[in-house]
Amino acid sequence: MLTIIGKRILVVVPMLWAIATIAFYLVNLIPGSPGRTILGDAASQQQVDALNHQLGYDRPLLVQYGDWLAGAVRGDFGDSLQSGRSAVGDVTARLPITLSVAIAATVISVVVGVLVGVAAANGGRWLDRSLQAASSVAMAVPSFWLGVLLVFVFALGLKWLPAVGYVPFTEDPGEWLRSIALPSVSVAMIGTATVSRQTRAALIHELGQDYIRTLYATGVPTRSIVLKHALRNASTPIATTVGFQFIGLLGSTVIVEQVFGINGLGQLVLGAVTSKDLPLLLTVIVLTTGLVIAVNLIVDLLTVWLNPKARRA
């Protein structure tokens, strides 16, 4: 297991460097001037040029990249041009908000998706077709549209849940759960459909194996066969799907945050792009990339744990 972890880390470092390098040059293609961002439209071009010179943004791009990379290696991504605070601090302050919704949506996707997939694989042709049709519809519904619909029904109509805003967990766990309920369900819909389809396909494959027929012949109860034997052996592709779904749901969360007025990474990224806040935007890209790589590493290790044969790969 340690050997597998070591090999994955050796791949992660150059991957993260390559993504950070590409991001640096792409971000610098965004039209606009950092000096103009700080001084505003009322400043003269001479003032903007002077500030760009003071901040070093008039130097050759390769020189800027070298300085930025040297700071990034030390954990210093510079200060945000909008707030004047550490860019890392601004991102880490918003990241838990986005992660709260994304993780909750992933949990909903796994629990509901696996239950629906098991029901579809074992419930007969009519139930299987009905659930498959429902999952197809769920995959076609945009998360932000579903979010608006949920707000109308559960916030404005029934008044069960808040329509906008976010309450930190440390402040009030109950209100925190209520504040992320609707965004999480909105984001989880597509993930639930994907997990249910993968669970159904993997479970049907396992139920057709010879060892399953042997278990039935020896009188093992159906529930034990499905949940204890077939579902466990089908869990490897399901775990891989869940890992990819978390990454996708994280991106969807950034969009859905705008619907529910949640001050997470979505608004931070939008403000960084419109104002060409290069340090902040690069920090978001690098840190979220690192998070995605970490999730993939966890999925790889989970796959090895569930399927020991993968250790030989």
JOCOR-V608630 format. One record per residue. N is the residue number from 1. PSI is psi in radians with two decimals (NA if undefined). BURIAL is 1 if it has 16 or more other ideal C-beta (glycine too) atoms within 10 Angstrom, else 0. Layout:
N/PSI/BURIAL
N/PSI/BURIAL
This chain:
1/-0.71/0
2/-0.63/0
3/-0.73/0
4/-0.76/1
5/-0.75/0
6/-0.74/0
7/-0.70/0
8/-0.71/0
9/-0.66/0
10/-0.52/0
11/-0.59/0
12/-0.76/0
13/-0.94/0
14/-0.53/0
15/-0.81/0
16/-0.68/1
17/-0.77/0
18/-0.76/0
19/-0.73/1
20/-0.68/1
21/-0.83/0
22/-0.74/0
23/-0.69/1
24/-0.82/1
25/-0.60/0
26/-0.72/0
27/-0.62/1
28/-0.13/0
29/-0.18/0
30/2.25/0
31/2.57/0
32/3.03/0
33/2.30/1
34/-0.66/1
35/-0.67/1
36/-0.62/1
37/-0.74/1
38/-0.78/1
39/-0.42/1
40/3.04/0
41/-0.35/0
42/-0.30/0
43/2.61/0
44/2.86/0
45/-0.59/0
46/-0.71/0
47/-0.69/0
48/-0.78/1
49/-0.66/0
50/-0.71/0
51/-0.68/1
52/-0.66/1
53/-0.71/0
54/-0.68/0
55/-0.17/1
56/0.21/0
57/-0.04/1
58/0.04/0
59/2.88/0
60/2.52/0
61/-0.63/0
62/-0.65/0
63/-0.74/0
64/-0.72/1
65/-0.76/0
66/-0.77/0
67/-0.74/0
68/-0.76/1
69/-0.70/0
70/-0.70/0
71/-0.68/0
72/-0.65/1
73/-0.57/0
74/-0.02/0
75/0.16/0
76/1.83/0
77/0.17/1
78/-3.13/1
79/2.53/1
80/2.39/1
81/-0.38/1
82/-0.86/1
83/-0.39/0
84/-0.02/0
85/3.01/0
86/2.28/1
87/-0.65/1
88/-0.72/1
89/-0.72/0
90/-0.70/1
91/-0.80/1
92/-0.38/0
93/-0.54/0
94/-0.44/1
95/-0.75/1
96/-0.53/0
97/-0.86/1
98/-0.70/1
99/-0.59/1
100/-0.82/1
101/-0.76/1
102/-0.74/1
103/-0.75/1
104/-0.72/1
105/-0.65/1
106/-0.74/1
107/-0.77/0
108/-0.75/1
109/-0.74/1
110/-0.88/1
111/-0.95/0
112/-0.73/1
113/-0.75/1
114/-0.73/1
115/-0.78/0
116/-0.71/1
117/-0.73/1
118/-0.75/1
119/-0.71/1
120/-0.63/1
121/-0.38/1
122/-0.02/1
123/0.12/0
124/2.91/0
125/-0.75/0
126/-0.83/0
127/-0.68/0
128/-0.84/1
129/-0.67/0
130/-0.80/0
131/-0.63/1
132/-0.68/0
133/-0.72/0
134/-0.68/0
135/-0.58/1
136/-0.72/0
137/-0.75/0
138/-0.65/1
139/-0.38/0
140/-0.16/0
141/2.10/0
142/2.46/0
143/-0.71/1
144/-0.60/1
145/-0.76/0
146/-0.64/1
147/-0.77/1
148/-0.73/0
149/-0.75/0
150/-0.63/1
151/-0.78/1
152/-0.69/0
153/-0.97/0
154/-0.37/1
155/-0.96/1
156/-0.63/0
157/-1.18/0
158/-0.35/0
159/0.66/0
160/-0.59/0
161/2.71/1
162/2.57/1
163/-0.62/0
164/2.90/0
165/2.90/0
166/2.34/1
167/2.14/1
168/2.58/0
169/-0.68/0
170/-0.37/0
171/-0.78/0
172/1.76/0
173/-0.68/0
174/-0.81/0
175/-0.56/0
176/-0.81/1
177/-0.71/0
178/-0.64/0
179/-0.48/1
180/-0.03/1
181/-0.98/1
182/-0.79/1
183/-0.69/1
184/-0.75/1
185/-0.69/1
186/-0.79/1
187/-0.57/1
188/-0.29/1
189/-0.90/1
190/-0.72/1
191/-0.68/1
192/-0.76/1
193/-0.73/1
194/-0.79/1
195/-0.70/1
196/-0.69/1
197/-0.77/1
198/-0.71/1
199/-0.79/1
200/-0.86/1
201/-0.78/1
202/-0.67/1
203/-0.71/1
204/-0.68/1
205/-0.79/0
206/-0.66/1
207/-0.26/1
208/0.05/0
209/2.80/0
210/-0.66/0
211/-0.47/0
212/-0.74/1
213/-0.60/0
214/-0.71/0
215/-0.72/1
216/-0.71/0
217/-0.51/0
218/0.02/0
219/0.27/0
220/2.34/0
221/2.56/0
222/-0.75/0
223/-0.73/0
224/-0.70/0
225/-0.79/1
226/-0.87/1
227/-0.66/0
228/-0.61/0
229/-1.06/1
230/-0.81/1
231/-0.65/1
232/-0.76/0
233/-0.39/1
234/0.00/1
235/-0.36/1
236/-0.95/1
237/-0.52/1
238/-0.76/1
239/-0.71/1
240/-0.75/1
241/-0.74/1
242/-0.70/1
243/-0.81/1
244/-0.63/1
245/-0.66/1
246/-0.73/1
247/-0.78/1
248/-0.70/1
249/-0.53/1
250/-0.72/1
251/-0.68/1
252/-0.60/1
253/-0.69/1
254/-0.61/1
255/-0.80/0
256/-0.46/1
257/-0.56/1
258/-0.58/0
259/-0.69/1
260/0.16/1
261/0.62/0
262/2.22/1
263/1.14/0
264/-2.61/1
265/-0.48/1
266/-0.92/1
267/-0.58/1
268/-0.78/1
269/-0.75/1
270/-0.79/0
271/-0.63/0
272/-0.65/1
273/-0.83/0
274/-0.51/0
275/0.07/1
276/0.91/1
277/1.48/1
278/-0.85/1
279/-0.72/1
280/-0.77/1
281/-0.74/1
282/-0.64/1
283/-0.75/1
284/-0.80/1
285/-0.83/1
286/-0.78/1
287/-0.71/1
288/-0.58/1
289/-0.76/0
290/-0.66/0
291/-0.76/1
292/-0.74/1
293/-0.69/1
294/-0.72/0
295/-0.74/1
296/-0.66/1
297/-0.74/1
298/-0.72/0
299/-0.72/1
300/-0.80/1
301/-0.67/0
302/-0.66/1
303/-0.73/1
304/-0.67/1
305/-0.69/0
306/-0.56/1
307/1.60/0
308/-0.42/0
309/-0.44/0
310/-0.30/0
311/-0.35/0
312/-0.17/0
313/NA/0
